[in-house]
Every structure is written in C-alpha cells, then in structure tokens.
Amino acid sequence: MNLCDEPDGVERALAGLLLLAIAAGDAAETAAAEATGTTRVGATVLGATAGRWPVAVAWTDDRGVVRTATVTVAGRVDPGRTVGLGLGPDGAPAAPTHPTEVRTAGILWSATVLVVGGFLLVALYTAAGVLGRARASGRVDREWRAVEARWRELPSG
C-alpha cells in the first residue's frame, strides 16, 4: 500500500465543500443575528477562565476604537482566543433575543450546503467516470479494428 502525502481530487473537493459549509453557516448566523438587532463581532479573550465565568474581552468597534467588556463564555478559554460576541444597537455586548434561531440558521445552512454539494460532487464524479469509460471504450474499439484488419491480411495456414 502506497501512502501518499498529497491529497487527491476527491479529498480536496470534500475539504473545499466543508470550508464552504462552514462559511455559509457563519454568514447565516450573522444574518440571523442582525435580523434580531444584534451585530456579531469577533472578540479577543484577555483573561483565562476554566468554566462558565465572566472573562474580559476586547473588540474593535465600527469607528476603529478598541473596546473592552466582561462577558460570560461557555467552557474553558485561553487568553488570545477569538470568541463570537453579540453587540446591541448601542454597541454594548448583548445576547440575541432568540439565540436558538441564530444557531439553528447556521446549522441549517451548513447542512444544506453539505447535502447539496455532496450530491453535486457525486454527480460530477459519476459523470466523469462514465465519460472516461466511454472514451476508453472508443479507443479500444479503434485499436481493435486496426489490429483486426492486419490479422485478416495475414496468410492463413
């Protein structure tokens, strides 16, 4: 068995599809959050926490001013990690009015991209296989006709 470090075309296509699904889910979450009056930004964690405790975060607002606040994050976070932060209309940290809808929108869009993209990849590779076999079959037929003509010209006996 020859293990190769280079990914083949199928692996690259699947990796690209996964990245596209993640980006689509993030865009859907951002749109859903904005529909509820909340803007999502990336905030950098300034301190460490080991659980569901308040932690200081910093982000840059629309005017380019670095702002800080203390927010509650789920799980353990290390300083320097980027977390999603919802900002209300006044620019202060605020949770979306319906956080489940925001998360669900992201999950549904990601799943949709994965399913539709998966079907398209299967269709593409199936069509490529059919075309490749048809081309190879045509080449074998042409080669056989050329060889058969030479065999018929040989004297029998």
C-alpha positions as CSV (number, residue, x, y, z in Angstrom):
1,M,0.0,0.0,0.0
2,N,1.5,3.3,-1.1
3,L,0.6,6.1,1.3
4,C,0.9,9.5,-0.4
5,D,1.1,12.8,1.4
6,E,-0.6,14.6,-1.5
7,P,-4.5,14.7,-1.2
8,D,-6.3,13.5,-4.3
9,G,-9.0,15.5,-6.1
10,V,-11.9,13.9,-4.1
11,E,-10.2,14.9,-0.8
12,R,-9.6,18.4,-2.0
13,A,-13.2,18.7,-3.2
14,L,-14.6,17.4,0.1
15,A,-12.3,19.8,2.1
16,G,-13.4,22.7,0.0
17,L,-17.1,21.7,0.5
18,L,-16.6,21.6,4.2
19,L,-15.0,25.0,4.3
20,L,-17.8,26.4,2.1
21,A,-20.4,24.9,4.5
22,I,-18.7,26.5,7.5
23,A,-18.6,29.9,5.8
24,A,-22.2,29.6,4.7
25,G,-23.3,28.7,8.3
26,D,-21.4,31.6,9.7
27,A,-22.9,34.0,7.2
28,A,-26.4,32.7,8.0
29,E,-25.8,33.1,11.8
30,T,-24.6,36.7,11.2
31,A,-27.6,37.5,9.1
32,A,-30.0,35.9,11.6
33,A,-28.3,37.8,14.5
34,E,-28.6,41.1,12.6
35,A,-32.3,40.4,11.9
36,T,-32.8,40.3,15.7
37,G,-31.0,43.6,16.1
38,T,-27.7,42.1,17.2
39,T,-24.4,42.5,15.4
40,R,-21.8,39.7,15.7
41,V,-18.2,40.5,16.0
42,G,-15.0,38.6,16.9
43,A,-13.7,39.5,20.4
44,T,-10.3,38.5,21.8
45,V,-10.2,36.9,25.2
46,L,-8.0,38.9,27.6
47,G,-8.0,36.5,30.6
48,A,-8.3,32.8,31.2
49,T,-11.3,31.0,32.6
50,A,-11.9,27.4,33.5
51,G,-15.7,27.3,33.2
52,R,-18.8,29.4,32.7
53,W,-17.3,32.5,34.4
54,P,-17.0,36.1,33.4
55,V,-14.0,37.0,31.3
56,A,-12.6,40.2,29.9
57,V,-12.7,40.5,26.1
58,A,-11.7,43.2,23.6
59,W,-13.0,44.1,20.2
60,T,-12.8,46.9,17.7
61,D,-16.0,48.9,17.0
62,D,-17.1,50.5,13.8
63,R,-15.1,53.6,14.4
64,G,-11.9,51.7,15.0
65,V,-11.9,52.1,18.8
66,V,-10.8,49.1,20.8
67,R,-13.5,48.4,23.5
68,T,-13.4,46.0,26.4
69,A,-16.1,44.4,28.4
70,T,-16.6,41.5,30.8
71,V,-18.8,38.7,29.3
72,T,-19.7,35.2,30.3
73,V,-18.3,32.5,28.0
74,A,-19.1,28.8,27.9
75,G,-16.3,26.4,28.7
76,R,-12.6,26.9,29.1
77,V,-11.0,29.7,27.1
78,D,-7.4,30.8,27.0
79,P,-6.1,34.4,26.5
80,G,-5.8,35.3,22.9
81,R,-8.6,33.1,21.6
82,T,-11.3,34.7,19.5
83,V,-14.9,34.2,20.5
84,G,-18.1,35.5,18.9
85,L,-19.7,38.4,20.7
86,G,-23.1,39.9,20.1
87,L,-23.4,43.7,20.2
88,G,-26.7,45.5,20.7
89,P,-27.8,48.7,18.8
90,D,-25.9,50.8,21.4
91,G,-22.6,48.9,20.7
92,A,-22.6,47.2,24.2
93,P,-22.4,43.4,24.5
94,A,-25.9,41.9,24.2
95,A,-27.3,38.4,23.6
96,P,-29.6,38.0,20.6
97,T,-33.3,38.0,21.6
98,H,-33.6,34.5,20.1
99,P,-30.2,32.8,20.3
100,T,-31.6,29.4,19.3
101,E,-32.9,30.8,16.0
102,V,-29.4,32.3,15.2
103,R,-27.7,28.9,15.9
104,T,-30.3,27.0,14.0
105,A,-30.0,29.2,10.9
106,G,-26.2,28.5,10.8
107,I,-26.7,24.7,11.3
108,L,-29.4,24.5,8.6
109,W,-27.4,26.4,6.1
110,S,-24.3,24.4,6.8
111,A,-26.2,21.1,6.4
112,T,-27.9,22.3,3.2
113,V,-24.5,23.2,1.6
114,L,-23.1,19.8,2.7
115,V,-26.0,17.8,1.3
116,V,-26.4,19.7,-2.0
117,G,-22.7,19.9,-2.5
118,G,-22.3,16.2,-1.7
119,F,-24.9,15.3,-4.3
120,L,-23.3,17.6,-6.9
121,L,-19.9,16.0,-6.2
122,V,-21.3,12.5,-6.6
123,A,-23.0,13.5,-9.8
124,L,-19.8,15.1,-11.1
125,Y,-17.6,12.2,-10.3
126,T,-20.2,9.7,-11.7
127,A,-20.4,11.7,-15.0
128,A,-16.6,11.9,-15.2
129,G,-16.4,8.1,-14.7
130,V,-19.0,7.5,-17.4
131,L,-17.2,9.8,-19.9
132,G,-13.8,8.3,-19.1
133,R,-15.1,4.8,-19.7
134,A,-16.8,5.8,-22.9
135,R,-13.6,7.4,-24.1
136,A,-11.5,4.4,-23.2
137,S,-14.0,2.1,-24.9
138,G,-13.8,4.1,-28.1
139,R,-10.1,3.9,-28.0
140,V,-10.1,0.1,-27.5
141,D,-12.6,-0.3,-30.4
142,R,-10.4,1.8,-32.7
143,E,-7.2,-0.2,-31.7
144,W,-9.1,-3.5,-32.2
145,R,-10.3,-2.6,-35.7
146,A,-6.7,-1.6,-36.7
147,V,-5.3,-4.9,-35.3
148,E,-8.1,-7.0,-36.8
149,A,-7.5,-5.5,-40.3
150,R,-3.8,-6.6,-40.1
151,W,-4.8,-10.1,-38.9
152,R,-7.1,-10.6,-41.8
153,E,-4.3,-9.6,-44.3
154,L,-2.0,-12.4,-42.9
155,P,-1.9,-15.6,-44.9
156,S,-3.8,-18.4,-43.2
157,G,-2.1,-21.6,-42.6
